[in-house]
Amino acid sequence: MHVRVTLVTAPLGTSRLAERFADDPLGTSRLAERFADDRPLDQAAWHAVQLASHALVPLSAADLRYCSPTHRSRATGDALGFAPLVQPALSDWDMGGWRGLTLGEVAAHDPRAVDAWLRDPRAAPHGGESLLDLVTRVGGWLDTRPFEDGGALVAVAEPAVVRALLVYALKAPPATYWNVDPGPLSAATVTGHPGRWSLRMEAPR
């Protein structure tokens, strides 16, 4: 059995709240995004979706179309004509008591907790999911899709979910998560079958 799974990364907004995350004093803005509260697409994000639509709309021909439960993911999928089915298993990383804070704010309050979280994939000092929990959750979702040989699937998801799913598909160490950086509205494709996935790189069309 050979199937194709394409992951589209939902765009992040550029509201004042989002800009504040980008100004993270620790210089780790890519990490700070996962502390953000769920926000709908703002004008800049809508514009980005429109610019990327020529390349992404053809993915609506996939046999199965899914999205994360977030406003951004649902709106992006709808705008691209996916009519996606919301998947709770693709929910953003559960950051527990840290949700809504920047990484800098958490580090200023409890630097040891942040250090443990970054170093140990099993650590969850915030009371939510550990990195290993996240990778296991989205990996389980990937391996239990109702695939048919030669089928195609597309899913719009938050950056944390895309990172985790790629780590799982490639059977990479959980710490690899911090070195995966999917850009807004980027598309990453894995092919294969449950238990054996390969990352597919394609030339631009």
C-alpha positions, -999 to 999 in steps of 0.1 A, spaced: 0 0 0 13 34 -10 -4 67 0 4 104 -1 -1 127 28 4 165 24 6 188 54 -2 225 49 9 248 76 -17 273 88 -6 309 85 0 329 117 -15 363 122 4 396 125 -17 412 153 0 431 181 -2 399 202 16 379 175 43 406 171 49 405 208 57 368 205 81 375 176 99 400 199 107 372 224 138 383 244 153 348 243 156 350 205 134 319 201 104 332 183 98 299 165 92 284 199 71 312 212 43 308 186 30 277 204 21 298 234 -4 318 214 -41 317 220 -61 305 191 -68 335 168 -87 338 136 -70 348 104 -62 386 102 -61 406 70 -24 398 64 -30 361 68 -60 362 45 -38 380 19 -11 353 23 -37 326 17 -49 343 -15 -13 345 -28 -6 309 -21 -40 296 -34 -28 289 -69 -4 263 -56 -25 249 -28 -60 248 -43 -52 217 -64 -47 198 -32 -85 199 -28 -86 169 -51 -73 147 -23 -94 117 -13 -94 128 23 -92 164 36 -87 173 73 -77 202 95 -68 211 131 -96 224 152 -81 259 154 -98 289 137 -67 294 115 -66 259 102 -104 256 96 -105 290 78 -75 282 57 -89 249 46 -122 264 37 -106 292 18 -86 267 -3 -117 247 -11 -108 217 10 -140 216 30 -119 198 56 -131 175 84 -119 188 118 -97 163 136 -93 167 174 -62 145 172 -46 174 152 -51 199 180 -23 223 187 2 214 214 -14 215 248 8 239 268 -13 237 299 -6 266 323 17 283 299 -9 290 272 -13 326 263 22 335 275 54 342 256 84 320 261 102 350 276 75 355 302 76 319 313 115 319 313 115 350 335 91 333 360 106 297 360 138 293 339 144 258 353 110 246 340 118 260 305 152 244 305 137 210 314 110 214 288 136 222 260 160 194 270 137 165 279 111 154 254 92 137 283 90 169 304 57 187 308 63 213 336 34 233 323 10 205 331 0 199 295 15 176 269 52 167 267 69 168 233 69 130 233 31 131 240 25 154 211 46 134 186 28 102 197 -6 117 194 -2 130 159 17 100 148 -11 78 160 -35 99 139 -13 95 108 -11 57 111 -48 52 116 -62 70 86 -85 50 64 -60 48 35 -65 31 2 -36 22 -20 -27 51 -42 -48 75 -22 -41 111 -13 -47 130 19 -43 167 28 -44 183 62 -41 219 73 -25 221 107 -7 243 132 31 245 129 36 224 161 15 197 147 33 197 113 67 195 131 56 167 153 41 147 124 72 150 103 94 138 133 71 108 137 70 99 100 108 100 97 113 81 130 136 109 141 146 115 177 120 138 194 146 165 199 147 169 161 114 187 165 133 219 174 151 218 140 120 215 118 107 249 107 76 248 84 68 282 71 33 296 69 13 279 41 42 256 32 33 221 21 53 190 32 45 156 18 52 122 32 45 90 12 43 54 21 22 35 46 17 32 84 51 23 99 71 33 68 70 69 56 93 89 34 96 127 31 90 137 -6 106 168 -20 91 181 -53 102 206 -78 80 238 -80 51 237 -105 
